[in-house]
Amino acid sequence: MIEAGDQAPRFSLPDVDGRAVSLDDTLQGGHNALLVFLRHLG
């Protein structure tokens, strides 16, 4: 389980066009990222 303040694990997910985007790519150059995980209900 990830706790507040922990470093996020490395992962990649497809964007809306199906291209893989990694967290490392997003954070390159000192940019920040906000990760929001939604639970699918249904």
C-alpha positions as CSV (number, residue, x, y, z in Angstrom):
1,M,0.0,0.0,0.0
2,I,1.2,3.5,-0.8
3,E,1.1,5.9,2.0
4,A,1.0,9.7,1.8
5,G,4.4,11.1,1.0
6,D,5.7,7.8,-0.5
7,Q,7.3,7.9,-4.0
8,A,5.0,6.6,-6.7
9,P,5.9,3.3,-8.3
10,R,7.1,3.4,-12.0
11,F,4.3,2.6,-14.4
12,S,2.9,3.5,-17.8
13,L,-0.7,3.6,-19.0
14,P,-2.3,4.3,-22.4
15,D,-3.5,7.9,-23.1
16,V,-6.8,8.6,-24.8
17,D,-5.1,7.9,-28.2
18,G,-3.8,4.5,-27.0
19,R,-0.1,5.6,-26.7
20,A,1.8,4.5,-23.6
21,V,2.7,7.4,-21.3
22,S,4.9,6.7,-18.3
23,L,5.1,8.5,-15.1
24,D,8.9,9.0,-15.6
25,D,8.1,10.7,-19.0
26,T,5.6,13.0,-17.3
27,L,8.0,13.9,-14.5
28,Q,11.0,14.7,-16.8
29,G,12.3,18.2,-16.5
30,G,11.1,18.7,-13.0
31,H,7.4,18.7,-13.7
32,N,4.9,17.6,-11.1
33,A,2.0,15.2,-11.6
34,L,-1.2,14.6,-9.7
35,L,-2.3,11.0,-9.8
36,V,-6.0,10.4,-9.3
37,F,-7.3,6.8,-9.3
38,L,-11.1,6.4,-9.8
39,R,-12.9,3.2,-8.8
40,H,-15.2,2.0,-11.6
41,L,-18.6,1.4,-10.1
42,G,-20.8,-0.8,-12.2
